[in-house]
Amino acid sequence: MARAPLMQLTDVSLGLGADRLFDGLDLVIQPGDRVALVGRNGSGKSTLLRVMAGLVEPDAGARVVPAGVSVGYMEQEPDLTGFATLGDFASAGLEPGEAWRVEAAAEGLGLALAADPARASGGERRRAALARLLAAEADLMLLDEPTNHLDIGAIQWLEERLAATRAAYVLISHDRAFLSRLTRATLWLDRGTVRRQEAGFEAFEAWREKVWAEEDAAAHKLDRRIRSEARWAVEGISARRKRNQGRVRRLQEMRAERAAQIRRQGTAAMEFGSSGKTGKLVVEARGISKSYGDRPVVRDFSIRVGRGERLALVGPNGAGKTTLLKMMIGQLAPDTGEVRMGTNIELAVFDQARAALAPDATLWESLTGDPAMRISGRADQVMVRGEPRHVVSYLNDFLFTDEQARAPVRALSGGEKARLLLARLMAHPANLLVLDEPTNDLDIETLDLLQELVSEFDGTVILVSHDRDFLDRTATTTVAMEGDGHAVVYAGGWSDMQAQRAAGGAGPASVGPAGKAKPARTATRSKAPAAPAPDRGPAGPAPALSFTERHRLEALPGEIERLEAEIGKLEALLSDSGLYTREPVKFAKATEALSERQARLSAAEEEWLALEEKAEAAGG
């Protein structure tokens, strides 16, 4: 016997101003459904979820939920007004004997129930909303980006919790691994239409490409028919006017049908601009430590990051990822140890807090207000990688409409805010990208493009992310923040790190300037025995440095520092735009000298690294 649906939407329509989010939408959610809701940023996914939750009234159509069926909703921006603690909010509506459910959810999500909502971060507020939803044990759960602001451990706990539930749920998420594991059906909201496929998210992209190919074929066929009928109209309508008014009307109908077809939204024209090469050594940290009060964040951590590396920092929330990141790029001084950055560094930073965006500023003002993008005397243009661009044209590249250019930032969705931040970031040439949680709120298509750009970027990348699929696709080295100040370096991305841990921790690696993995010296060493080496006779100690090599190792840091200073002076001289015109000979000599010193610096760094490694192998 078929069971009654948990929810049914019939002929639902909803518009925002002149725009229609969906029209004539029909949707059924059955018991046991595990559904991914996907679509481009701004397509109306969150609004549709709110309609399903009964929080937004559609312009037309009906929402039917049978008596006795409970629907739970987790929103991105929960209202905690009137609650003394996050625990009070999460427990609202529960019987006293059910409070244990909130405590269990809070433990899995890493939520401090006693925290004051007025002082809680956005991530803590969202975790409280998620704990409230899970504790309510509704028949149908509606989850809007539940993995945002969760660390990987909490995401994996939530996966297990949802995999074990008997409730139905609909998920919006950018996390591919999360969606792929948990969903059995996919709702695709595309240009106001909802399509459903009885297959999980893993099958979505193949389905999407098939639908688009069928659309293109149908549009091409319709275009051919329109051209054929239009030729007939031009050549023969005057002779057969009365007999063929039906064909004329059909031509008009076909043209109207073609005009009504909504063009698919393209992919954002994103691009990272390179500002030239750094030295082979980009960042070196030697024995750095940082504590806040009695709590160690990083202990005796060392790493060398070479040009072209994609270094990922992972770990639980609060483990110190952002602190380590800031120390590595010189924004925060370590308590002990030292950090040395290489030469010719041009830094671009993506801030997870979205602090660079003023909520009441327009998108136009968000670009023209950036001092590095502003062009004096041109209020309608911005500087993009050294070239002037019209503000609206540049916003169009990131899929913003002309109308949105004058809209306030607060009107944007989370994914649209992320795209606007990327627009600001990508306007500046850089050779070191620092990306702190760049994937939050991005739609799948934009996320795909960002992954490709990061992988192909002609420079070095340091990123913080909880997105396992993104880490696997981009990272060449992973630093795991283990808590209590310990950090371990592994070769590869998230899955590589997991494999090395499962094998007994045999894979830790540090990164040299050439971007090649070498045995690591980290705050936490593997205790697993090493595999026996081939029998090649008695093993002797590594050869010690000669007197000349020791002297050279001591002298090289000073030589590197001197070369860096000389390079800085030459670059300052060549930054004078009028030098070539005034003194072309001096300009040529300075250019030649800069190239020569950069080559000497690169050679000195390579020599220092080789001698340092030889000294370490010899035990000092």
Secondary structure, 3 states (H helix, E strand, C coil): CCCCCCEEEEEEEEEECCEEEEEEEEEEECCCCEEEEECCCCCCHHHHHHHHHCCCCCCEEEEECCCCCCEEEECCCCCCCCCCCHHHHHHCCCCHHHHHHHHHHHHHHCCCCCCCHHHCCHHHHHHHHHHHHHHHCCCEEEEECCCCCCCHHHHHHHHHHHHHCCCEEEEECCCHHHHHHHCCEEEEEECCEEEEECCCHHHHHHHHHHHHHHHHHHHHHHHHHHHHHHHHHHHHCCCCCCCCHHHHHHHHHHHHHHHHCCCCCCCCCCCCCECCCCCCEEEEEEEEEEEECCEEEEEEEEEEEECCCEEEEECCCCCCHHHHHHHHCCCCCCCEEEEEECCCCCEEEECCCCCCCCCCCEHHHHHHCCCCCEECCEEEEEEECCEEEEHHHHHHHCCCCCHHHHCEHHHCCHHHHHHHHHHHHHCCCECEEEEECCCCCCCHHHHHHHHHHHHHCCCEEEEECCCHHHHHHHCCEEEEEEECCEEEEEECCHHHHHHHHHCCCCCEEEECCCCCEEECCCCCCCCCCCCCCCCCCCCCCCCCCCHHHHHHHHHHHHHHHHHHHHHHHHHHHHCCCCHHHHCHHHHHHHHHHHHHHHHHHHHHHHHHHHHHHHHHHCCC
